[in-house]
Amino acid sequence: ILSENTNTGYINKGTPSSYLPGPNQSWILSPYNNKIRLDSGLTYRTDYQFDNKGSITCIRKRKNSGAYNSKDLVTNYTLGGVVGTNAGLPVTEILAGGENGALASGVCNTAGTEGTNKFTFSHGYTFLTLRSTRIGSFPFRYRSDIDRNTGLPTAVYNPSDQKTSMFYDRLGRITRVAPAASLGEAETLLTYTNAVGAEAQVKIERKVGATRYAFEQVVYDYFGRPRREFQSLPTGLNTSANSERVTVYDAAGRITTVSTVQQASNVNTVQKTTRFFGLDAFGRPSLILRPDGSEERWTYQGERQTQSTRLVRTSQTGSQNVAITTVYDGLGRAVSVANPEYTLVSFYDPNGKMVREERRKGAFNQSREYGWDNRGLLAFEKHPEVGSTSSLGTLSFQPDALGNPRQTFDGLNTLTHEYDGDGRLTRVRQGSKIWEEYSWANANSGADYRKGKIIQATRHNYPGGGTFSWAIVESYQYRGKLGKKSHRTTQLQWPSNPGTDRYAHTFTQTWTYDPLGDLISQTYPTCITTPENGRQYCNDPSDSLPPAHTVTRTVNQRLPVRISSNLGISADYRYHWNFQLKRIDYSNGSYTDLGQGTNGMQRPASITHRQPSGALLFATGTYSYDAAGNIWGIGDDNYVYDQASRLTRGTVRTSTRWEAYTYDAADNLLTVTRDGSLAGNYNINTAKNR
């Protein structure tokens, strides 16, 4: 028996007191029967069973700290016995129990119905390395080919059985990832340069033949620390160059400077950097200086308390220092975060899950609760928004052994969720009334790589609360690169028409992708002939059909550089070296310029829009930011925040056009004042946040 103090992470006591085996005893270093953990007034008990070789065969997580419960969560392992293949490894893993469980007593009891409150995973191995995982005959959750000499996977398969081959160098580093032709995916090539006369580096390229779709490179210093990071950036429709980020370390290995992302080989490591000063022995800074000159100061009280201070624009004429104090418990979890407006206090269960959070200010205390239990399952949430005037409202869940909610209650409605034997959602209903249905493919269909994916989704609607369903049915195909969705058919089905006449308006939409899986074209929904009855419902005299419309995205280095329509409009995109959008050129000749943030910071400095002649149509003026990142100025407009960075005043166009806002400690808007007159006064019930 072990008792663990979760505030410190140390074991308080144990039985037996000595873990050394006596004569003729099995060599089991930790022959405990159960483990009890305490935190936030909660007691969690988990029972264990080992075989005589010290391998765990059963784990039972009790829902309650007392006696066995039919809703406990049991994991039962059957260990393999083939030497050199699966000996000592779990070949069968049973999860049983949950809120719909039917467990009996005993650590290893797995009573239940397969696919409902009991799920059996089969694990396959090659040379003592995991090769596959699946439930029953459902699609594999994981499948691979294993190399006998290294134990590394030489190929992995997605749930649709599409293969990706893996290649390695003699050090076991991956050098090439080669997807099967059916995936249409670019290869990944990794090139390593060892530290012989130069710094070590690794290059990562995504290519199809000689065409490179993406590029990254990391250069390491002689201590193996990343020093220079490169990434390709589009400079035109089909051209690219590299951007770079530089990291500088001091003699003790502490980070002192990190540059913004800039043009490669032309990096300014003085102004265009975030710099760290006053580093202590643990590498923690006392001052962080941002590229725009703003400061963030830090103080530390051991490992348990930190305080950061930044200037926040709290008036129209200036800023003030705002301190945020964070307190951590012995396990490094934040238990208190305080700013001058309110304090957030967090409580955790013995598994480290947050079970309650309180927002406090003076006598004000608003809480939210999360019903995690020892099983790691979420049973309920309590929030003020769904509660009464005096208590929190409860959202309840009934999770099964996989964590899927079999039933949910939102304070008004109870919904039942049904799943197949693989834990995939198949139906949502309210009593006998069906709201949603889902069908999954267990096999591919030619080039439609649908296996393991949703092929049909149905949403039922009951106008006026009636009993007849007006169904919207969506069917999917997966013929796109990387097995992505390529076609969707959407159909309206009448509730009472007989035979094929119930099939009504039918629309299709398509998508295509590049070899990295980025979207390159999509069509707008098009009305087609309904296949079930040969009728077209979008051609009566009152219909006005839109023209066929396809939007095409030209992608370079994973960023869109042109978006165009077959209807004749388009826009070209250019980027700053830090990947921030720089300019948009429209097909009518007008254009938009977006200024880069100070010294390469990734935020807008200005936005202007001009006619083809260059005549100005619109300009924001310069954006100004405080040290917390809040926008306090856009041209002549200015904005003010409170010490929690909530907007309290905005002045636009002239000094006489403004609005001011006040809040309570729960962030509820209380008043709105416009141009000196009260424009809104909201009586908020903080027990409900409304």
N, C-alpha and C positions, 0 to 999 in steps of 0.2 A: 504494500500500500504506500502510495506516495502522496504527500500533501505539498502543493506548490503555492508560494506567495507570488501572485501575479504583479504585485507592486514592485517587486525586486527581481523576479525571475528565478529566485533561488528555491531549492527544495528545503522545507522546514524540518521534515522528519521522514523516516522510512522504516519499513519492516520487511525483511530482517535488517538488522543494523549493519551486518557485514554482507558484502556481495561476493565474497570469495567462496567458491564451491568447496565442500568438504570431500573426503575420500569417497570415490565411487559415485559422486554426484555429477549430473550433467553440467556442462560448462555453459551456464546461462548467467550472464552478468546482471541482468535486470529482470528477475522472475516476479515482477509485480502483478497483482490481480486487478488493481484498479488505480485510477488517478483522480484525485479531487482537487479542483481549482476554485479559488475564491476571489471575487472582485465585485465592487459596487453592490454589496449585499447579496450577491448571487452565488450559489454553490452548484458547480458542475461536476458530475461524476461520469467517468468513462471506464468501462470494464474491458479487460484484455485477456486473451488466451494465447499461449505460445506452445509450439511443439518442443520436443526434447532437444532440438538443435538450436533453439533460441529464436526461431522465426515466428512472427506473429501470424496466427491463423484466423483470429476473430477480434473484432473491435465492436463494442456495443456502447453507443453514446445515449445516455439516458435523457429522456425528455425532461423529467423531473429528478431531483436529487434523491428521492426516496426509492420505493420499490420499482421493480421492472414494470414497464408500461408497454402495451401493445403498439404504441406509436413511437417507441424508441427507434433509433437508426442503427442497423447492424450491417457491418461489412464482413463478409466471410470469404476467406481465401482457400482455394485448393492449390497446393504447391506441386509443381512438376517433379518427376523423379528420373528423368532421362539425363544421365551424366553427359555434360558437354553440350546439351541443348536447352533444357529448361529446369534442371535440378535446383530445387529451393526457390524457384520463382513462381509467382501466382499465375496459373494457367486458367483458372476460373475465379471470377470475382463477383460475388452476389451482394447487391445492395437491397435491403429489405426494410420495411417499416414506413415511417413518415406518418402524416396526419390521417391517411387512409390505411394504416398498417394493421396487421393481424398477428403480431408477434406473440409467442408464448415466452415463458421464462427460460433462462439459460443464455449464457454469453453468446453462443453461436447459433441460436435459433433463427431461422429465416422463413418461418411460416408466412404464406401469402400466395397471391395469384400472380403468375408471371405476366409482366407487361402492365400491371395495375399498381401493385404495391411491392413488387419484387422484380428486380432486373438482373439478368445474368450476363456478365461480360466474359467473352472468351479472348484470351491473350495468346498469341502465337510467338514463338521465339526461334531464332536461328543462332547457333553458337553463343547462347546465353545473352543474346541481345533482342530486345522487343522488336518483333516483326509486324504484328498486326493486332488490332483491337476492334471488336464488333459485338453487338447484341444479336444473338440468334443468327438469322440469315439476312438481316438488314444490311444496308451498305456499310462498308468498313469505315470506322471513325479514324483509323490510322492503318496504313499498309505500306510496307517497304520491302526492298531486297537488301540483304545484309552481306557484306564482304567477310569471308571467313578469317582472313589474315588480320584485319584491323577492327572488326566489329562495327564499322561505319556503314551507313546506308548507301548503297550504290544507286538506288532509285527509290522514289516515293510516289505514291499514287493518291490522287484526290478521290473523293467519294464517288465520282463518275468513272473511276478506273483509268483516268488519263495519267500517263507516266511522265515523270521528270527524272532524268538521269543525273547523277552526282559524280564528280571526278575530284581527286585529291592529289596533292604532292606527297613526297616521302615523309613529310613531317605531319601528315594528317590534316593539312590545311586545304580547304575546299578551293579548287581552281576553276571549276566550270560547272554551271547548272544548265542542263540542256533539256528543255521541255519537249514532249512529243509533238510531232507535226500537227496532230489534231488540235492541240491547244493554240497554235498560231502565236505563241508567246516568244519574245526575244530571249536569247541566251544571256546568262550572266557570266562574265569572265572576270576572274580575280588574278591579278599579277602582283607577285611579291618581290621586292628588292631588299636583299639582306644588307645589314650595316657593315659593308666592306668598303672602306674608303669614302663612304657617304652615309647619310642617315637612312634608316630603314623606312620603307614606305609600302603601301598597298594601294593598287588601283582597282576600281570596280567599274566595269563597263556593261551596259545592256545593249546588245547588238543583234541584228539580223543580217548575216553576211557581213559586208563592209559598212553597213549603215549603223551608226551609233545613235541610240535613242536617249541615253543618259550616261553620265560620267561622274564619278566621285574619286577622290584621292586623299589619303591621309599620310602625312609625313611625320615620323616619330623621331624624337631626339635620342641621344645615346642611352638614356635611362628608360626608353620604351614609352615615353609620354607623348600623346598627340600634340604636335607643335604647329603644323600647318594643315588646314583642311580646305580642299578644293571641291567645287561643284560646277558643272557646266550650266551655262545660262544662254538662252536664245538671244542672238544679236540681229536676227532677221528671220525670214520665213524658213530658211534652210541652213542658216549659219549659226555658230555658237562660239563662245569663249568661256574662260573659267573665271569664277569668282573665288575669293580666298578669305579665310578667317585665320588669324594668328594668335596663338596663346604663348605667353611668356611666364617662366617660372623663376623663382629666386634660388639661391644656393641650397636652401633647405627643401626644395621641391614644392614650394607653395605657389599657387597661381597668383601672379601680381598684375597681369594685364591680359585682357581678351579684346581683340579688335572687333569692330563691326565687320560685316561682310563687304568686301571691296574688290576692285579689279585686281586680278591675280598679278603677283610680282610688282605691285605698285601700292602696297598696303602702308598706310600711315599708322604707325603704332604709338603715336604721341597724342594727337587730338582725337582721332577716331577710335577711341577705345573706352572700355570700362576698366577702371583701375582700382586695385584693392590695396589699402594702406593699413598700417598698424596691425599686421598679422600676428596672432599669438602662436603658441607652440602647436596648436591644433589646426592652423591654417585659417582661423576665423578672423575676418577683417574688422577693424573698428571704424573704418570709413570706406565707403564705396563711392567713387566719383564716376558719374555717367558721361557719355560722349557729349551731352548738351550742357555739361557743367553742373548739373544738379547733384546734390549730395544725399547720401543715406548713411546715417551713423548708427553703429551697433555697440551695445554693451552686453556683457555676459556675467552671470552669477553662477559659476560652475557650469554644469551641463543642463541644469534644470530650468534656468530662466534666461530669456533673452529680451532685449528691448531695441527696437529699430525706431529711428526718428527721421522724419522727412518733412519738408516744407509743403503745405497744402494751401492752395489759394482760397482763403476763408473770408476775404473782403474784396471790394472792388479796387482797393488801393494796395493790397499786399497780401503776403502769405504768413503763416505761422507754423512753428514746429509742432508736429503731431507725433506722439509716441505711441507705439503699439507694443504691448508687453505680452509675451507668450511664456507660459509655464508648462513644463513637460513632467510626466511621471517617470518612474524608474525604468520604464520600458520604452521611453522616447516618444510617448504619445502626448499630443497637445491636450492638456486638460483645461486650460484657460487662455483665452485670447482677448485682451482688453484694449479698447481705444477710448478716448474721452467721452464718446457718446453712449457706449454700452459695453458689456462684457459677455463673451460666449464661454460657457462652461460645459465641458463634455465629460460623459461618463461611459465607461467601457465594460463589457462583460469579460469573463475570464479567457475568452477566445480572441480578445482584442477588437471585437465589433462594438461600434458606438451604439449604446442602448438608450441614451438620453442626451439631449442638448438643451441647455437653458440659456435664454438671453435675459440679462439682468441689467437694471439701472435703478438704483434706489430701491423703492418698494416694488417696482415693476419686476415681474418674473414670468416669462413665457417659455413653456417647454414643449419639446417634441420628443416622442418616444418611439423606439424601434425594437420590436419584439423578436430579437435574435435569441435563439436558445442554444443549449449545449450541442445540439445536432448540427449547428451551423445553418439552420433553416429560419427564414423570416416568417413569423406567425402573424404579426400585426404591425401597424404603424398608427400612432396617435398624433393628430394635428389639430391646431385650433380652428383652421378653416372649415373643417367638417364637423365641429363640435357644437355643443349648446352654449348658452351664455355662461355656464358655470363649469363646464368640463370639456376635456378634449374629445374630439370625435375619433372613432376607431375605424381603420381600414383593416379588414382581416383576411388572412390567406390560409389555405390548407395545403401546404406543400407535400408532395410525395417524396419517395426516397431519392429521386433525382433533383429535387428542389423545385419541380414544376408545380405551380398552384393548381390544385384540382378544383378549388372553389374560392371565389373572392367575394367580398362584401364591401361596398364603397360607402356605406352609411344609409343607402336607399335600396340598392339592388343587389341581389345575390346571383352571381353567374357561375355556371359549372363549366369547367374546361376539360375536354376529353383529349386523350393522347393515344398514339399507337404504341406498339411494344418497344419502339426505339425512343420513346419520349418526345415525339414530334406532335405538335398541336394539330388536331383534326377537326375539332368542333367546339364552339362556344354557344351555350344555350342558357336560357332563363326559364327554369321549369321545363315545360315541354316545347317552348318556343325557341327555335333555332335562330341564332343571329349570324354566326360565321361558320364556314366549312372550308377545310383545306385538304387537298389531295396531293400525295407525294409519289414520285416515280421511284420504283425499285429496279429499273433497267433503262438503258439508253435506247434511243430510237434512231438508228442511223447516225447522222451527224448532229442530231439533237442530243447533246450530252446532259440529259435531264436526271440521271440517276442520283437519288439522294436530295433532289430539289423539289420545290413546290411546282406543280404543273397546273393546278386549278385552285382558285380562291373564290368563294361565294359570299356575298354580303346580302343577307335577307333584310327586307324593310317591310314594316307593317303600318301603312298610312292610317291615321285615325285610330290606332290601337286595335285594328282588326286582326283577323286570324289568317288572312291570305297574304302570302309573301310576294312582294315585287322584288325579284332577285337581280342583283348585278353580279355577273359571272365573268371572271377574268381567267384566261388560259395563257400559259407561258411556254415559249420554246427557248432553248439554250444553244444556239448555233454560233454565238459570238466567240471571239478570241478569248482564251482563258476559261472557256465554258460559261461565259456571261450570258445574261438574258438578252435575246436578240429580237423576239417577237412577243407581242401581247395582243390578245383578242379580247375585247370587252363587249359583253352582250347583256341587253335587258331582256328579262323573261317575265311575261305577264303571269299574274297569279291564277287565273281561272280559265284561260282559253284552252280548249281541248287539243290533244295531239301536238303536231308540229307548229300549230298556230301560236303556241305560247312563246316561241322563240321570236324575238322582235329585233330592234335596232342592234346592229353589230358594227363594231369599229376595230381597226387594227392600227398598231403603231410599231415601229421598228427602231433598232439601235445597232450601230457598228462601233468597233473599237480598234485602236492601234495595238501593236505587239506588246505594249506595257499594260494594256487593259484600260487605257484612258479613252473616254468617249470621243469619237470623231464625227459621228453624224447621228441624227435622229429625225424621224418623220413626225409630223403632227398627226393626231388621230384621223383616220379616213374611214368614212362609212362604206361598207361593202355589202354585197349580197349575203343574206343570212343563209349559211350552208344547209341548215336543217330543213328549210322549206323553199329555197330558191327565190325568196322575195327580198326586195331592197326597200327599206322603210324610209330612206332619206331622199326620195325623188318625187314627193307629191307637190302639187302646185305652190303650196305655201312655203316649201323649203328653198333656201338659198345656199347651195353648197359652196364651201370655200375652195379655193384652188389647192391642188396638192402642194404641200409645203415641207421642204427638207432643210434642216439647219446643219451646216457642216462646220466642224471645228478643225482647224489646222493646228497641230500640236508639235512643238519643238522643245526637246529637253523637259518634257512633262508639263510645259506651260502653254496655254493657248496663245498663238500669235496671229490668228485670223479666225473670225467667226463670220460666216456668210450664209445667205439664204438663196435658194433657187428663184426667189421672187425679185432678186436684184440688189438687195442691200447687203452691206458687209462692214466690218470694222477690223482694223489691224491694231495689234497691241505690241508695245515695246516696254522694256523693263530697265530699271536702275540696276547697278551692279549688286545691290543687296536684295534682288528679286522683287522689289517693290514696283508696282505698276508705274510707268513713267509717262506714257503717251498713248492715246487712242486716236487713230485716224479713221474717219467715217467715209463711206463711199460717196457722200455728197460734197466732200472736200473740207468739211469742218473738222475740228480736232480739239482734243482735250489734253492739257498738260497737267501732270500731277507732280508737285515738287517733292524731292526726297527729304526725309527727316534730317535733323541736325547731325552732321558728321556720320551719316550713314545709318542712323536709327530708322527702324522699319515702321514709320508712321508718316502720314502726309504732312508736308510743310505748306502746301497751297494747292488750289485747284482752279484752273482757268479754262474757259471754253471760247474758241474763236471761230469766226467765219473763214471760208477758204482764202479770203483776201488778207487775213490776219487781224481783221477788226474784232475788237473784244466784244463778246456777247455776255460773258459772266465771269466774275472773279471772286473768290472767297476772301482774298487777302491772306495774310500770314497766320498760320496756326501757332498758338503758344501753349506750352504744357507746363504744369507744375511738376515737382519732384515725384509725385505719386502717379504721374501719367495722365492726370485729368486735363482735359482741354479747357483752358481758362480764357483763351482769346482766339477769335477767327476774324481777322481784319479788325473792323471797328466794334464788332460784337464782343461782349465779355461775359464770363460765367463765374459763379462763386459756389463754393462747396462747404459743407460742414466738415467736422473733424473725422467723419466716417466716409468722406468722399461722396456724399450724397448731394446732388445739385440743389442749391438753395436759392439761386437767383440767376436770371439770364436777361441781359440787356441787348437789344437788337436795333439796328438801323440808327437810332438816336438815343440819347440819354433819357428821353421821356417815354420810351417804349420798353417796358420791362415786366417780368413776372418774378414773384418770389414764392418759395415753398417752405413749409414746415412739416416735420415728421415726428412720429413717436418713436420709442426705442425699438419697435418691431418693424420699422421702415414703412409704416402706413402713412400715406399722405393726409395731413390734417387740414391745411389751409392753402389756398392759392390767392395771391394778391396780384392784380394786374393794373399797372400804371397808377398805383396808389390806392386803388379801390379793391375791396374784398370781392373776389370772383368765385370763390368756392370755400365752403366751411363744412368739413366732413366729420360727423360724429361717429367715430370708429369704436366698435366694441373690440377691445384687444383680446378678449377670449375667443373671438372668431375671426379677427383681422378683416372685418367688414362692417 
